[in-house]
């Protein structure tokens, strides 16, 4: 199939275009930070924490150095015994398991739902044991996990609920009782990341924790600052995990634009749905009607056949359409976690997703003609790959 060249270069994420309208504000924030010279724990850090708390509906916000530290600090705040089990999704970025493993805890994967990619509450219920002390719910790709079911499970079994909200900042969940819950503020602790590619990304690493519990927030602040509440007086074993003042100053500039950027991502996703939703051999992202979706990623599910995704991805690449695979290998099969003793086939949904998912560009500056072009190339790619997968006709 002949497809013309893309109307303009298409990027998986176009940060220069997103930052261009903010350049003067960003440069002013940098200059102010240089002039203050308070590069660690400067006034911008506390100001950003207050502003982010307002955006999220009022939780305590504790900034830290990165999203992985945020997960580790969240688990540290639970004061869990060595060897305690922490249930995690079988389909997620490795940091979710890593944060538990480095603390001497045992990550216990539970399978996910094939449509939303998030934790399957039934799998979580089956994974609970007397040794379980926490459930980590990852709001993957921008959509809330089933917070209603997971909160109930955690309460019924007396375990903590941690929310890994690195990909869904600003998403909300509607409960059975009609309440609106903000992602990251429902568990004992929520976490996020300001890695540059995130919906609210910094210009380097950064992270934060959220909690409704003032006492836990104070403890988290100590843990993130060498376990001290005042200088050189260390009440706890902690980390050196502080958000740089410069990052906080730049994030303050970007935060007011997050709602508009989210709406733009949702528009791109809606257009992809319209253009790709009826295509055989491809599933657009499923929506949980109780959750909003902020589309950190727009992730398709392709046919599960050897070489199919690679062929589709190469077809896109040579025609100027970038794509990415999040994630190609489930964590229970990573060499670093072989000691947990899991084998192929134990988490079939996660394993199949690792063979079939493919993420398309979904950033806020994607233009209509670019959206249409991406969809046209995807249609052609899936169509041609589908032909290749059909049984070959033979003649007598």
C-alpha positions as CSV (number, residue, x, y, z in Angstrom):
1,X,0.0,0.0,0.0
2,X,1.4,3.4,-1.0
3,X,1.3,6.0,1.8
4,X,2.7,9.6,1.3
5,X,5.3,10.9,3.6
6,X,4.1,12.3,7.0
7,X,2.9,16.0,6.8
8,X,5.5,17.0,9.4
9,X,8.0,14.9,11.5
10,X,6.1,12.9,14.1
11,X,7.7,12.3,17.6
12,X,6.6,9.8,20.2
13,X,6.9,12.7,22.7
14,X,7.6,16.3,21.5
15,X,8.9,18.2,24.6
16,X,10.5,21.1,22.6
17,X,7.1,21.9,21.1
18,X,5.4,21.6,24.4
19,X,7.9,23.8,26.2
20,X,8.2,26.5,23.4
21,X,5.3,28.6,24.5
22,X,6.6,28.5,28.1
23,X,10.2,29.4,27.4
24,X,10.1,32.9,28.9
25,X,8.5,31.6,32.1
26,X,10.9,28.7,32.3
27,X,13.9,30.8,31.8
28,X,12.7,33.3,34.4
29,X,12.2,30.5,36.9
30,X,15.8,29.3,36.3
31,X,17.2,32.8,36.7
32,X,15.3,33.3,39.9
33,X,16.7,30.0,41.2
34,X,20.3,31.0,40.3
35,X,19.9,34.3,42.0
36,X,18.5,32.8,45.2
37,X,21.2,30.1,45.2
38,X,19.0,27.9,47.4
39,X,19.5,24.8,45.3
40,X,18.5,22.2,47.9
41,X,15.2,22.7,49.8
42,X,14.8,26.2,48.5
43,X,11.4,28.0,48.7
44,X,10.2,26.7,45.3
45,X,10.0,23.2,46.7
46,X,7.5,24.0,49.4
47,X,5.6,26.2,47.0
48,X,5.3,23.5,44.5
49,X,4.2,21.0,47.1
50,X,1.4,23.4,48.2
51,X,0.3,24.0,44.6
52,X,0.3,20.3,43.7
53,X,-1.7,19.5,46.9
54,X,-4.4,22.0,45.7
55,X,-4.5,20.4,42.3
56,X,-5.0,17.0,43.9
57,X,-7.7,18.1,46.3
58,X,-5.7,18.6,49.4
59,X,-3.5,15.7,50.4
60,X,-0.2,16.3,52.0
61,X,2.5,16.3,49.3
62,X,6.1,15.3,50.1
63,X,8.5,16.0,47.2
64,X,11.4,13.6,46.7
65,X,14.2,12.9,44.2
66,X,12.4,10.5,41.8
67,X,9.5,8.1,41.4
68,X,11.4,5.0,42.5
69,X,12.5,6.6,45.7
70,X,8.8,7.6,46.2
71,X,7.8,4.0,46.1
72,X,10.6,2.9,48.4
73,X,9.7,5.7,50.9
74,X,6.1,4.8,50.8
75,X,6.9,1.2,51.7
76,X,9.4,2.3,54.4
77,X,6.6,4.4,56.0
78,X,4.7,1.2,56.6
79,X,7.5,-0.2,58.8
80,X,7.1,-3.7,57.4
81,X,9.1,-6.7,58.7
82,X,11.7,-8.3,56.5
83,X,10.2,-10.9,54.2
84,X,6.7,-9.4,54.3
85,X,4.8,-9.9,51.0
86,X,3.8,-7.0,48.8
87,X,1.4,-7.7,46.0
88,X,2.3,-5.9,42.7
89,X,0.9,-6.1,39.2
90,X,2.5,-8.7,36.9
91,X,2.5,-6.1,34.2
92,X,4.2,-2.9,35.2
93,X,7.6,-1.1,35.1
94,X,10.3,-2.8,37.2
95,X,10.5,0.0,39.8
96,X,7.2,-1.3,41.4
97,X,9.0,-4.6,42.3
98,X,12.4,-3.0,42.8
99,X,11.2,-0.7,45.6
100,X,10.0,-3.7,47.6
101,X,13.0,-6.0,46.8
102,X,15.7,-3.5,48.0
103,X,13.9,-3.3,51.3
104,X,14.1,-7.0,51.9
105,X,10.4,-7.4,51.1
106,X,9.0,-10.1,48.8
107,X,7.2,-8.8,45.7
108,X,4.2,-11.1,44.8
109,X,2.9,-10.6,41.3
110,X,-0.8,-10.8,40.5
111,X,-2.2,-10.9,37.0
112,X,-3.9,-8.0,35.3
113,X,-7.0,-7.4,33.3
114,X,-6.5,-7.7,29.5
115,X,-8.5,-4.6,28.7
116,X,-7.3,-1.9,31.1
117,X,-3.9,-3.5,31.8
118,X,-4.4,-2.8,35.5
119,X,-4.5,-5.2,38.5
120,X,-7.3,-7.9,38.4
121,X,-8.9,-7.7,41.9
122,X,-9.7,-11.4,41.7
123,X,-6.0,-12.2,41.1
124,X,-5.1,-10.0,44.1
125,X,-7.6,-11.8,46.3
126,X,-6.1,-15.1,45.3
127,X,-2.5,-13.8,46.0
128,X,-3.3,-12.7,49.6
129,X,-1.7,-14.7,52.3
130,X,-1.1,-14.2,56.1
131,X,2.3,-12.7,55.1
132,X,0.8,-10.0,52.9
133,X,1.3,-6.5,54.3
134,X,0.6,-4.3,51.3
135,X,-1.0,-4.1,47.8
136,X,0.7,-1.7,45.3
137,X,-1.9,-0.6,42.7
138,X,-0.3,0.9,39.5
139,X,-2.5,3.2,37.5
140,X,-1.0,2.1,34.3
141,X,-0.8,4.3,31.2
142,X,-3.1,6.9,32.7
143,X,-6.2,5.1,34.0
144,X,-7.1,4.2,37.5
145,X,-6.9,0.6,38.7
146,X,-10.1,-0.7,40.4
147,X,-9.7,1.5,43.5
148,X,-13.1,0.5,44.9
149,X,-12.3,-3.3,44.9
150,X,-8.7,-2.8,45.9
151,X,-9.5,-0.5,48.8
152,X,-12.1,-3.0,50.0
153,X,-9.7,-5.9,49.8
154,X,-7.0,-4.0,51.7
155,X,-9.4,-3.0,54.4
156,X,-11.0,-6.5,54.7
157,X,-7.5,-8.1,55.1
158,X,-5.9,-5.4,57.2
159,X,-3.2,-4.5,54.7
160,X,-2.0,-1.2,53.3
161,X,-2.8,0.1,49.9
162,X,-0.1,2.0,48.0
163,X,-0.8,3.8,44.7
164,X,1.9,4.0,42.1
165,X,0.5,7.0,40.3
166,X,3.5,7.9,38.1
167,X,1.5,7.6,34.9
168,X,-2.0,8.9,36.0
169,X,-1.5,12.3,37.7
170,X,-4.9,14.0,37.7
171,X,-7.0,10.9,36.9
172,X,-10.1,10.3,39.0
173,X,-12.3,7.3,40.0
174,X,-16.0,7.3,40.6
175,X,-17.0,5.0,43.5
176,X,-20.1,2.8,43.8
177,X,-21.4,5.4,46.3
178,X,-21.0,8.3,43.9
179,X,-17.8,9.8,45.4
180,X,-15.0,11.0,43.2
181,X,-11.6,9.8,44.3
182,X,-8.4,11.4,43.0
183,X,-5.7,8.9,41.9
184,X,-2.9,8.8,44.3
185,X,-4.9,10.0,47.3
186,X,-6.9,6.9,48.2
187,X,-4.3,4.6,49.6
188,X,-2.2,5.0,52.7
189,X,0.4,6.6,50.4
190,X,0.4,7.5,46.8
191,X,3.5,8.2,44.7
192,X,4.3,9.9,41.4
193,X,7.3,10.6,39.1
194,X,8.3,13.8,37.4
195,X,10.6,12.0,34.9
196,X,10.7,14.2,31.8
197,X,8.4,12.0,29.7
198,X,5.6,12.0,32.3
199,X,2.4,14.1,31.8
200,X,3.9,16.5,34.3
201,X,7.6,16.1,33.6
202,X,10.6,18.0,34.9
203,X,13.9,18.6,33.3
204,X,15.5,15.7,35.1
205,X,14.5,13.3,37.8
206,X,11.9,14.1,40.5
207,X,9.1,12.6,42.4
208,X,6.5,13.1,45.2
209,X,4.4,11.2,47.7
210,X,0.8,11.9,48.7
211,X,-1.1,11.0,51.9
212,X,-4.1,12.2,53.8
213,X,-2.4,11.4,57.1
214,X,-0.5,14.3,58.6
215,X,1.5,12.1,60.9
216,X,2.6,9.9,58.0
217,X,3.4,12.9,55.9
218,X,5.8,14.2,58.7
219,X,7.4,10.8,58.9
220,X,7.8,10.7,55.1
221,X,9.5,14.1,55.2
222,X,12.0,12.8,57.7
223,X,12.6,9.6,55.8
224,X,13.3,11.6,52.6
225,X,15.8,13.8,54.4
226,X,18.2,11.4,56.1
227,X,15.6,10.5,58.8
228,X,15.9,13.9,60.5
229,X,13.3,16.4,61.6
230,X,16.0,19.0,62.3
231,X,19.6,19.3,61.1
232,X,22.0,16.7,62.5
233,X,19.4,15.0,64.7
234,X,18.4,11.7,63.0
235,X,15.4,9.9,64.5
236,X,15.1,7.3,61.8
237,X,17.2,5.5,59.1
238,X,16.3,7.5,56.0
239,X,17.4,8.4,52.5
240,X,18.9,11.4,50.8
241,X,15.9,11.9,48.5
242,X,15.1,15.6,48.0
243,X,13.5,17.3,45.0
244,X,16.0,19.9,43.6
245,X,14.9,23.5,43.9
246,X,15.5,24.0,40.2
247,X,13.2,21.1,39.3
248,X,10.5,22.4,41.6
249,X,10.7,25.9,40.1
250,X,10.3,24.5,36.6
251,X,7.5,22.2,37.6
252,X,5.7,25.2,39.1
253,X,5.6,26.8,35.7
254,X,4.3,23.6,34.0
255,X,1.6,22.6,36.6
256,X,-1.0,25.2,35.6
257,X,-0.9,23.9,32.1
258,X,-1.5,20.2,33.1
259,X,-5.3,20.3,32.7
260,X,-5.0,21.7,29.1
261,X,-2.3,19.1,28.2
262,X,-4.5,16.4,29.6
263,X,-7.5,17.5,27.6
264,X,-5.2,17.5,24.5
265,X,-4.1,14.0,25.2
266,X,-7.7,12.9,25.6
267,X,-8.6,14.5,22.3
268,X,-5.8,12.7,20.5
269,X,-6.9,9.4,22.1
270,X,-10.5,10.0,21.1
271,X,-9.5,10.6,17.5
272,X,-7.5,7.4,17.4
273,X,-10.5,5.6,18.8
274,X,-12.6,6.9,16.0
275,X,-10.1,6.1,13.3
276,X,-8.9,2.7,14.6
277,X,-11.8,1.4,16.7
278,X,-13.4,-0.9,14.1
279,X,-10.1,-2.3,12.8
280,X,-9.9,-6.2,12.8
281,X,-6.8,-7.6,14.5
282,X,-6.3,-4.6,16.8
283,X,-7.9,-3.4,20.1
284,X,-7.8,0.2,21.2
285,X,-7.4,0.8,24.9
286,X,-10.3,-0.2,27.0
287,X,-11.9,2.3,29.3
288,X,-13.1,1.6,32.8
289,X,-16.3,3.8,32.9
290,X,-15.6,4.7,36.5
291,X,-12.2,6.2,35.8
292,X,-11.0,9.1,33.7
293,X,-8.0,8.5,31.6
294,X,-5.1,11.0,31.2
295,X,-3.3,9.0,28.5
296,X,0.3,8.9,29.5
297,X,0.3,6.2,26.8
298,X,-2.1,5.2,24.1
299,X,-1.5,1.5,23.9
300,X,-2.9,-0.8,21.3
301,X,-3.2,-4.6,21.6
302,X,-2.3,-6.5,18.5
303,X,-2.8,-10.1,17.4
304,X,-0.7,-12.6,19.3
305,X,1.4,-14.2,16.6
306,X,5.1,-14.7,16.2
307,X,6.7,-11.7,14.6
308,X,3.5,-9.8,14.1
309,X,4.2,-6.8,16.4
310,X,7.8,-6.5,15.2
311,X,6.5,-6.4,11.6
312,X,3.9,-3.8,12.4
313,X,6.4,-1.7,14.3
314,X,8.9,-1.8,11.5
315,X,6.2,-0.9,9.0
316,X,5.4,2.2,11.1
317,X,9.1,3.1,11.5
318,X,10.0,3.2,7.9
319,X,7.0,5.5,7.3
320,X,7.9,8.0,10.0
321,X,5.6,6.8,12.8
322,X,7.4,6.2,16.1
323,X,6.1,3.6,18.5
324,X,7.2,1.9,21.7
325,X,6.7,-1.3,23.6
326,X,5.8,-0.9,27.3
327,X,6.9,-3.6,28.4
328,X,8.5,-6.4,26.4
329,X,9.3,-8.8,29.3
330,X,7.2,-9.4,32.4
331,X,9.1,-8.7,35.6
332,X,8.6,-12.3,37.0
333,X,10.7,-13.5,34.1
334,X,13.4,-10.9,34.4
335,X,16.8,-12.4,35.5
336,X,16.9,-10.0,38.5
337,X,13.8,-11.7,40.0
338,X,14.5,-15.3,39.1
339,X,15.0,-16.0,42.8
340,X,11.3,-15.5,43.3
341,X,10.8,-18.8,41.6
342,X,8.1,-17.9,39.0
343,X,7.9,-19.6,35.6
344,X,6.4,-18.8,32.2
345,X,2.7,-19.4,32.1
346,X,1.9,-18.4,35.7
347,X,0.6,-14.9,34.7
348,X,-0.8,-15.5,31.2
349,X,-2.4,-12.1,30.7
350,X,0.7,-10.2,31.6
351,X,2.8,-12.5,29.4
352,X,0.5,-12.0,26.4
353,X,0.4,-8.3,26.8
354,X,4.2,-8.2,26.7
355,X,4.0,-9.9,23.3
356,X,1.2,-7.7,21.9
357,X,1.1,-4.2,23.2
358,X,2.2,-1.2,21.1
359,X,2.1,2.5,22.1
360,X,1.5,5.3,19.6
361,X,2.3,9.0,19.9
362,X,-0.3,10.7,22.1
363,X,1.4,14.0,23.2
364,X,-0.4,17.3,23.6
365,X,1.1,19.0,20.5
366,X,0.1,16.3,18.0
367,X,-1.8,17.9,15.1
368,X,-4.9,16.6,13.4
369,X,-3.1,15.8,10.2
370,X,-0.5,13.9,12.2
371,X,-3.1,11.9,14.0
372,X,-4.8,11.0,10.7
373,X,-1.4,10.0,9.2
374,X,-0.5,7.8,12.2
375,X,-4.0,6.1,12.0
376,X,-3.6,5.5,8.2
377,X,-0.2,3.9,8.6
378,X,-1.4,1.7,11.5
379,X,-4.4,0.6,9.4
380,X,-2.1,-0.3,6.5
381,X,0.4,-2.0,8.8
382,X,-2.2,-4.2,10.5
383,X,-3.8,-5.0,7.2
384,X,-0.5,-6.1,5.5
385,X,0.6,-8.1,8.6
386,X,-2.8,-9.8,8.7
387,X,-2.3,-10.9,5.1
388,X,1.1,-12.3,6.0
389,X,-0.4,-14.3,8.9
390,X,-3.2,-15.9,6.8
391,X,-2.7,-19.5,5.8
392,X,-1.1,-19.8,2.4
393,X,-3.2,-21.3,-0.4
394,X,-1.7,-24.4,-2.0
395,X,-2.6,-25.9,-5.3
396,X,-2.8,-29.6,-6.1
